[in-house]
Every structure is written in C-alpha cells, then in structure tokens.
Amino acid sequence: MEEQKTELKLIRMSEIESQEIEWLWYPFIPYGKLTIIQGDPGDGKTTLVLNIAAKLSNGIGIDEAMQISEPINIIYQTAEDGLADTVKPRLEAAGADCEKIAVIDESEKSLSMVDERLEEAIIKTNAQLLILDPIQAYLGGGMDMNRANEARDMTKKLGLLAEKYKCAIVLIGHMNKAAGNKAAYRGMGSIDFFAVARSVLLVGRVEGQANIRAVVQIKNNLAPFGHPKAFELEETGFVWLGDYEISADELLGGLAPKANKLEQAKQLLRELAKTNNAMQSREIFNLADEQGVSKRTLENAKKELKIKAKKINNLWYWELDNIKAK
C-alpha cells in the first residue's frame, strides 16, 4: 500500500511574530513550557511544589523573582498521595486557598500525559500552573518512558499544550539509582524527558544539614542559570531560605557544601566593622573576591545585616557602625 504523501507547508520567519518568554518564577519556571523538578524519593520535591502552589493560590511568590500580582488557578495532579488525608492537609498547613487548586477526578479512568481532559481542565479553570506528580504515573497504559520515541511524543504533546495556553507545566520525577552519573541521566526514564523540558531543577538533601534541602538548576534553555536556593523542613513547617551556596555535583554526590558563602560574607563584614566605621564598597568587594565570595552574596549579607550605603564625593561607602551595636 502506497504511503500517503504529506503536503508541504512552509512558514516564513517573516510571518512569525516575535514573543518574549514570560516567567512564573524567573529563571526557574517559565510560562508556556515544561519544567522538570527531580530528586530522590523523600528529598522534598513535593513539599517544595506544594508550598509554591499554596503561595501562588494566595497571589504571593516564594521570593521576589515570583512577581505575582493576583492569585492564580492551579491544577495539581498526584498519584502517590491521598487527596483527603495527605494532600489537602499539607496544602492547608501551607496556608493555601484550596478554592484555587483543582484536581482532575481519576476515579473512573486514570489520567495520562496525552489525556484530552488536561486541555479541558486548563480551559475550564484558566489554570496558569499544571503539576503532574510523579511523571511515571501519567504515562498511560502500555507506554514505556525508557523508549525515546514514546517519551518524545508524550512530552512534545504536553509541551504544545503548555504553549497553546501559556500554562506553566511542572513534571515531578524521581531519580534513578545510578549514583555518580550526570544529573541529566539520573532522571527516571528516557533522556528525552530532560531534552524537551526547558528548565530542570534538582532537589536534594544537604550533607550534614538534616533539615535543609537545596534546589539547583541543572538545565535552562531560556535564560542564565538561576542561583541555587534552599529551604528548611522544621517541626513548624516549611521555611524558605533563599540563595544557598552549593553545586549540583555536591548535591548529587552527597558532599558537604563548601563553607556557606553567605555566612562567610557576613563574618567578613563583622570583622571589618571591628576596625572601621565605614568603608568604600569597592574595597569590600575586592576583599570578598579574594575570599571567593561573589558580589551577589556580599549584597545579600549586607541586606541581612541591615547595612546602609551612602555616597560621599561620588564614592559609595558602607556604614558598618550598626553591626557593632548587635
């Protein structure tokens, strides 16, 4: 039987209207694209995503890079936790507005990545964020996530759905057991999942810090890589720590991060305050650079220590007096 010929259709680049990437969380979660959040079981992936969803449902960002002006609608699909006894209590504990968070009913038929109900739900709820937790639960019967062609087809369709509705789609994935492998290859299933996602975040335990989990971006096709972040799991709940000094290799290899650079920066400023009421910012930056502390980390330390800057004769000085008073 002769194969039916597909009609050639050409699109000239002049016919395409350029668009800027919009971000739910710059540079970690883009609108209209796929993002993967992966890590070992029990390392806090779901906790992170639940707390992000809770804040977004109230129109609040987890940090200043989430510039949210109003509450957003979210579809949160999970196959690993009970809705009534686990998911909702955790959302409530995180302060979520549960009216803004919907779940597709799977009681009659399990959901898959290519299920038409995903599109229907996005249209009906006007959701700006769709979460599938975990990836492997939404493959559909008979699909093999280790086969490149099948994985590519599934993620391509999901990517087109995200683009069509400018919805951020987040896939949560478990890591495999291949310790020492590159982060890209430790994600469950075909590398094509990693290839189609525009952003991939790694969540893991920080060696020597029982309650701290780090978030490191290991792929970003749309912007410069984001600075690693961290959160703490305390008895009272989830605490966002913000910028954290750790690499993907340290996180994957179970290595203790080098001395926390933020603490190192604060200690440097405290030492300088012992002998200086004020110093030129340029001199402080140079001293920090010699210790391997970045300008960004030093600025964060300045902010935490509530150091003020003032301009004298066109030169900026940092006032260190108030550190002594503490």
N, C-alpha and C positions, 0 to 999 in steps of 0.2 A: 504494500500500500504506500503510495507516494505521500511524503510528508508535506503538510500544508505550509506554504510559504508565508512567512510573516511580512506584512507590508512595512517597508522602510519609512520611518518618520524621523525627520531631522529637526532639532531645535537649535536655532542660532542663539549664541550667547547674548547678542544684542536684544533679544526678545525677553530675556530674563531680568527681572527687577532685583537688584542687589538688596540684601537684608542683613541687618546686624543681628548677631547672636544675643538673645535675651537670657537672663540668668535668674533662676530661683535662688541659687547660692553661689556667688562668684568666688573662685573659678571651679567649683566642685560639681554643682548640679545645674545643667543648662535646661531651659525650656525647649520642647520640641525635639529632644534627643534621648538616647538611652544612657543611663548611668548604672554601673555595677558597684555594689558595696559588698566586699567579700572578706572572709576571715574564718578562723577555726570555730567550730561549734562552741557556744558558751562564752565567746570573747566579747560580746556586747554589740554586735551588728544590729540586731532587732531592737535592743534598748536605745541605741542611738537614733534609729529611724522613728521609733515610737515617740521619742521626745521631740524630734524635729516636727513630726506630724502634729503633736499636741500644741506646740507653739504656733505653728502656721494656722491651725484651726482658730486661734485667737488673734491672728493678724500680727504675730510677733516673730522676729527672727531669732535664731540661736546665737547669732552675733551680728556685728554691724554690716557684714557682707551680704546678709539676707535683708534686702531693702523691701520689706513688705509693708504696704500701705493699708491693707484690709484683710480680714480673714479669708482663707481660700478653702475650696472644697477639695476633698481628698478621697480616693478610693484605696482602701488598704486591704489587700487580699493575702491571707495567711493560711497555710495548710498544716502548720506544725503546732499551733496553739489554739485552745478552745476560746471562742469569742466571749462567752459569758463568764467563764471562771478565770481567764488569764488576760486576754487582750483588752477587754473593756476595763477591768480593774487597773491595769497598768496605765491605760490612757487617762483614766480618772485621776490616778495618783500623780500623773504628769500635768494635770490641770487642763486636759483637752476639752474643747467644745464638741462633744460627740455628735451633735446635730450636723456638724460639718464633715463628718467622716462616715463614709458608706462602705458596705461590703456587698459584693455580688453573691446572692444565695446559690450555694452549690449543692443543696440538699437533694435535688433531682438529678443533676448532671454536673460532674466535675468540670472545672474551668481549665482551659489551656491558653497558651500564648496567642494562638490564632483564632480563638473563640470570638464570634461576632458580638457576643454580649459585652466584651470590653469596650468596643466602639459605642455601642448603645448606652452603656453606663456613663462614658465620658460625655456624651451628648446630653443625657438626661440630667446629670449632676453639674455639668460645666466644670468638671474636675480639672485642676491645674497640676495635680500630682497623683500618679498611679504607682502603687507599690505592690510588687509580687514577691512574696517571701515563703519559701526559697525558690530559686529558678527551677530546680529539678522537679518540683511538684507541679509545674504548669507546662510540661512538655506535651501532654496529651498521650493517649494510648498508642503504643507502637512506635513512638518517636524515640530515636537514640541520640542523646545530646553529645555523644562522642563521635558521631559521624558528621564530618564538616558540612556536607551538602544540606543535611537536615537542619543542623544548627543554624546555618546561614539563612535558610529560607524562613525559619521561625523568627529570628531576630530582625531580619530585613522587614518582614511584615509589621512587627512591633515598632520598628523604627519609623516606618511610613505613617503608622497611626499616631505616634508622638508628634511627628512633623505636621500632619494634617490639622491637628487640634492644638498645637503649641503647648502640649502637655508634657511635663517632665515625667519620664517613666524610670523608676528605680527598681532594679533587679537585685535581690539579695542572694548571695551564693556562698556555699560552704567551700573551704579549701580542701584539696586532696592531701594525702599523707606524704607526698614526695618532698620531704624536708630537704632544704638546701637548693631546691630548684628556683628558677626565677619566678617572681610573683605572678607574671602573666601565665605561666604554665601550671601553677598550683591551683588555679581556679577549677572548679568541678566541670568536667566535660570538655568539649572541643574548644580550641583556641579561638574559634570563630565568634564565640560569645564576647570574648575580650576584644576581638578585632572590630566588631560592629559598634560596641559601646564607645561613646566619645569621651567619657570620663570613667576611670576606675579608681575606687578608694579601697584601701586595705585597713581593716580594723583589727587590732591585736592587743595582747597584754604587754605591759611594760615590765621587763625583767627587774625584779627587786622592788616593784611597787604593786603590791597585791590588788589594790583597788583602782589603779589607773589604767585606762585604755587609750591607745594612741590611734589617730586617724591619719594615714599617709596617702597622698595621691600618687598612684603609680602609672597613670596614663592620663593625658589631656591633649586632645587634638584641636582644641578651640582657643586656648589661652595659655599663658605661662603657668607652670605648676604652682599649686597653692602651697602655702606654708603648712607643715604638719600641725595637727591640732590634738587636743586630748580632752578626756572627760573622766570624772571620778564616780565610782559607784559606792556611795556611802549608805549607811543604815537609813538615813533620812531620805535617800533617793539619788537621783541623777544630778551631778554638778558639772557644768561646762567650765573647762579650764582655759580654753582658747589656745593660742600659739604654744607649741611644745617643740623642744629640740630633740629630734630622733629621726633616723633614716629608715627606709624600707628594709635595708639589709639588717639593721639592728632589730627591727620589729620581727622580721621573718626568722632570723637566726637565734632569737631568744637571748640577744645580747643586751646587757645593761647600757642605756644610752650614755654617751659621754656626759660629764657633769652638766647638769641642766644650765643651759646658756643664760636663761632669764635670771636665775639665782646668781649666776656668776656676774652678770651685768649689775645687778642690784648691789652685790658685795663690792664691786669696783667703785660704784658711786658712794657707798658708805665710807669706804677707805679715803676717797678723795675729799669727802666732807670733813674728815678729821683735821685736815690742814688747809682747807680752802673754803671761804665763804661763797665764792663764785668762781667759775672757770669758763673759758671760751669753749663753746660747744665743739669747735673744730679740734681742739686739743683732746677733749674727752673722747671723740670719735676715733682719733688716732690711737689713743691708749687702748680703747676697746678692740680696735682692729688688731693690734699686736697680740691680744689675748684670744683672738679668733671669735670675737663677739660681733655679730652683724649690727649695722646701723639700725635696722628694724627692731632687733631685740633690745638694743640700748634705748630706743624710743619707748618701747613697751615698759622697760624698767623705770624710765623717767616718769611715765604716766602713773605707774603703780605707787611710786614713792612721792607722787604729787609735787614734783619739782617744776618750778616755773622758769620760763626763759624771758630775758629782757634784752633789748637792743641798746648798745652803748657805742657811739661813734661808728655806726654801720657794722658793728660786730655783735654776734649773738653770744650771750652768756647764760649759763645755767646757774640758778641760785641754789646753793647746796645747804644753806642755813637750816632750813626746816628739817633736814634729815637728822641733824644733831639733836634736835628737840625731841626726837622719837625714842 
